[in-house]
Amino acid sequence: MSTDKPLVLLVEDEPAQREILRYNLASEGYDVSIAENGDDALVLVEEIGPDLILLDWMLPGVSGIEICRRVKSRKASVDIPVIMLSARSDEMDRVRGLETGADDYMVKPFSVQELMARIRTQLRRTRPASVGQQLTYEDIVLDGETHRVTRGGDPVKLGPTEFRLLTTFMEKPGRVWSREQLLDRVWGREVYVDTRTVDVHVGRLRKALCRDGGEDPLRTVRGTGYALG
């Protein structure tokens, strides 16, 4: 599973609708995980930490509205955008969905093109580099579209792994990432890599960023992991 691609968790129990959405998400370049009921969805939210959740309201078992409430009540998942999909078109239903924590609400039937546009809007906020946006932190500039990095105007040469590490750090400055979280985000969940490998690549990233001088922008949090700033 490519870690450059945002991971969308699709929670939909209707087979035809599920396949249409899965196909279009994959065509847009997203990695897709699927849950057919609420219980499986809650497990996957914890296991895979998706970048966005497409969530049907009416599900067997735990309802979509309850899944949304639980996702938004947990510190580990509160920042994951949730787009709720529902045949419920009444204003009160929309209000209920949004007040429960959904970041967006679309009424079935909907335009797939509009849904993809709304997904991109949400990801610009949470994973801006994945949709080609430029990231800036102090004098470091990362261009997600051209895969170029500069510091103080000077080019910084990074390998693919170091680039993905820096992208992760720059999308959430100040956040402390554990080694396990960085492994999942940068190397992927299907690849076995020792956690000490993270230390090696963070060291390479530090060396590259500080090659022409300047303070080390990366912070080691003892017993926990790493952060930018």
Secondary structure by P-SEA (a helix, b strand, c coil): ccccbbbbbbbbccaaaaaaaaaaaaaabbbbbbbccaaaaaaaaaaccccccccccccccccaaaaaaaaaaccccccbbbbbbcccccaaaaaaaaaacccccccccccaaaaaaaaaaaaaaccccccbbbbbcccbbbbccccccccccbbbbbcaaaaaaaaaaaacccccccaaaaaaacccccccccaaaaaaaaaaaaaaaaccccccccccccccccccc
